[in-house]
Amino acid sequence: MQNCPRKNFLLKWGAVALGALIALFALGAPVLAAAIKAASATYVVVVDAGHGGADAGVTGVRTSVKESELNLKVARLLGEYLEGGGIRVVYTRTADGMHSHKNSGGNKKRGDMFYRGDVINKSAPDAVISIHMNFYTASSRRGAQAFFDRHSERGREFAEIVQELLNRDVNSELGGREYAALSAEKYLLSCSPYPAVIAECGFLSNPLDEAALSDPDFQARLAYTLFQATVIFLNSSRAG
């Protein structure tokens, strides 16, 4: 990750429209749901909880908490917020396990990724957001960061919105620094034409991040931040 100047992507929009949207967030998901329905918007979002089953991902440096468990908790909360906002949610997994695929060639992890790609393409979503936890050799590294496929302009736009809100609501407290959204070569980002973002929500290699990410209250706050970013992206896409 790089320590880059804030891009202030949100400032590209009209101040009045953005102010009205933020006011809706302050009133909560039910009011936001009414606003979306009033605009006759029908959205589909794929929520992907990274890893699962035998593929647990990284583990916490102090508690050995599994990334796959934390990913699923945040993904479920995010899905609940989205559904409360009138958005149809499709999950790639809702339990701790892996899926098989006929084209896996006997590789379980590849099969699970191909399955997730099929879910995305069959759903034809307006957005895809994949939840992960990070790990780094330097235990001082903290904070949340968004990644996108470099060939997807809409994916980049989505990631910049996600990053802007993560900087505002998460990194300002956890890391004391701001990140920029970065491109990454990941199957889940490139397996479909739909705008996709990987949200690395914090570092399990950092004891303070690990403690925060294991806290149910922080998980809910993190999920709500991702919910806000997703709805802002969806509405900006529809307006465009």
N, C-alpha and C positions, 0 to 999 in steps of 0.2 A: 504494500500500500504506500501511497505517496501523500505527503502533506502539501496539498495544493490550495491556492486561493479559492474562496467560495465563488461559484459562478453566478449565484443569485438568479437561477433559472426562472424562479417564480415571478421575477420582476419583468419578464417579457410579456406578461399578460396585462390586460387592463386592470387598473387598481380597483375600479368599482366592482367588476365581476369577481375578482379574487377576494375582495373584502366581503362580498355577500356570501361566497362559498365558505370562507373561514367562519363567518357568523353562524352558518348552519352547523358547522362542526361543533361550535360551542354549545349548541342546543341539543346535540346528540344524534344518534343514528335514526330514531323514529322521525324526526323532523327532516333529516336528510333523505330518508326514504320517500317521504311525501313530495319533496322537491323533485326527486328523480322521476317518480311516477307521473307527476304533473307535466313533466317535459316529455312524457311518452317514451322514455328511454328504456331499452331492454338490453342489459349487459350480461355477458358470461365471462367469468374469471376462473382460470384454473389455478388452484392453490396446491403447491407441491411441497410436501414435507420431505426434505432431503434424507437420503439413506434409509435404514430400516432393516430389521431382521439381522442376518449375519453380517450385514454391512452397517456397522454402528457409527461409522464416521470417526471423528476425534473424540477424546474424552477429557474431562476436567482435570486440571493439574493437581487439585487438592482432593476433590470428592470422587473423582473418576466417573462423574455423571456422563452418560452417553449423549453425544450430539443428536443421535436419531430420536431420543426421547424428548429433548428440548425442542427440536424442530417440529415434532408432531404437536406438542402443546401450543406453540405459537401459531402453527398453521390452523389448528382448530379454532383458536380465538379469533384469528384473522377472518376465517370463514364465517364465524358467527356474526362478526361486525358487518361483513359484506352482505350476508343474507338479511340482516336487520335493516340494511340500506336498500333493500329491494333488488339485489343483484343475485343472479343464479351462480352458485359456486359448484365447481367440479373438482373433487380431490383426486390426487394420484394415489394416495393411500390414507386410510383412516385407522389403521392398526399397525403394530410393530411386525412387519414382515416384508418379504420380497415377492415380486411377481415373475413368472416365467414368460418366455417368448419363443416362438417357433424358430426365430432366426438368431438365437443366442449362441449357437455353436457350442453349447455346453457350459458357457461362461455365465454364471448366475448374475453377476453384477451387470454385465452387458444386457442380459435378458431383462432385468428390472428396468434399465434405462430405456430400452426399446419399448417396453410396455408403457412407460410414462410418456414417451413420444407419441405412441398411438393414442393415448388418452387425450393429449393436447390436440392432435390433428383431427380426431373425431369430434371433439367439442367445438372446434372453430371459434376459439374464445376471442374476446376483445383484448385480453391481457393475460399474461402468465406470470406468477410470482412464486419463486422457489425459496424456501426458508432453509438457511444453513447457519452453522456456527464455525468460527474461524480458529486457526491455531498457527502460532509463529514461534520460531526458535528463541526470539527475545521476549521474555515474559513481560516486559514493560509495554509492549504494543497493546493498545486498547481501541475500542470503538467499533462502529458499524459501517459497512460499506456496500454499495450497490454495483453490480456488474451487468454488462450487456454484450450482445454480439456486435462486432464492429461493422457488420454488413447490414444491420438493421437500424435505420434512422429512427423509426418509431420506438424501437427498443432503447435506443440511446436517450430519447426524450423521456421515456418512462423512468429509466434509471436516474436521470438527472433530477427528476421530481422526487423520487424516493430518497435520493441522497440529500437533497435540500432539506427535507423534513427530518431525516435521521440526524443530520447535523444540528438542526434546531432543537429537536426533542430528546435526542439520545446522546450524541457525541459531546454536546455542550456540557453535559453532566459527567458522563463516563470518562471521556478521553481528554477533555480539555483542548481538543483540536478538531479541525474540520477536514474531511476527505472529499475527493472528487470521484464521481462515478468513473469506472474504468471498464475497458473492453476485456473480454476473456474468451478463450476458446473452450467452450463447454458444450457438450452434446445437447443439454436441455435448452440452451440459448439458440442453437442453430438448427434444431430438428424440425422446425415448423416456420411458416411465414408470419406467425403472430408475435406481437411485441412481448418480449420476455425479459425478466429481471431476476438475478440471483441476489438475495439480500443476505449478506454475511452479517449476522446480528451482533457479533462481539467475539472476543477471543477467549476460548476455554483454556488457553495457555497463560492467561492473566488471572490471578486469584480474585481480583476485585470484579472483573467482568464475569467470571464464573459465578460468583456469589449473586450478582445482579440477575444474570440470565436464569438462575435457578429459583428466583423469587417470583411467585405467582403474580404479585402486584406489578412487578416490572414487566413480566411477560405480557400482561394485559395492556400495559401502556405501550410497549413496543408494537404489539399487534394493532393497536388503535392508530399509531403513527403510520404503519404500513397501509392500513385501511384508508386513512385520509389521503395519502399519496396516490393510492390506486384510484380513488374516486376523482381526484383532481385530474389525473391523466385521462380517465374515461370521458370526463366532461369536456376536457380540452380537445380530445380526439373527435368527439361528436360535433363540437362547435366548428372544428376545422373542416 
